[in-house]
Amino acid sequence: MLPGEANALLRVLNDAGRVVLAPHLEPVPFRNGDMIVRGGKHLLPVDRHRPGTRLS
């Protein structure tokens, strides 16, 4: 991947309304309507109205 491609990918995904924290994380809808981001073995709950923000 060339420099800048990851940032472009993040912008495209965010513009599409999907929540991403990093290029290798996969956004998935959660049962309560929020989004969780699957990254490796970890599931990180995030606030889809504030991309990049984890829910407590």
Secondary structure in CASP SS format (residue, H / E / C, confidence):
PFRMAT SS
TARGET T0000
AUTHOR 0000-0000-0000
METHOD secondary structure of the structure
MODEL  1
M C 1.00
L C 1.00
P C 1.00
G C 1.00
E H 1.00
A H 1.00
N H 1.00
A H 1.00
L H 1.00
L H 1.00
R H 1.00
V H 1.00
L H 1.00
N H 1.00
D H 1.00
A C 1.00
G C 1.00
R C 1.00
V C 1.00
V C 1.00
L C 1.00
A C 1.00
P C 1.00
H C 1.00
L C 1.00
E E 1.00
P E 1.00
V E 1.00
P E 1.00
F C 1.00
R C 1.00
N C 1.00
G C 1.00
D C 1.00
M E 1.00
I E 1.00
V E 1.00
R E 1.00
G E 1.00
G C 1.00
K C 1.00
H E 1.00
L E 1.00
L E 1.00
P E 1.00
V E 1.00
D C 1.00
R C 1.00
H C 1.00
R C 1.00
P C 1.00
G C 1.00
T C 1.00
R E 1.00
L C 1.00
S C 1.00
END
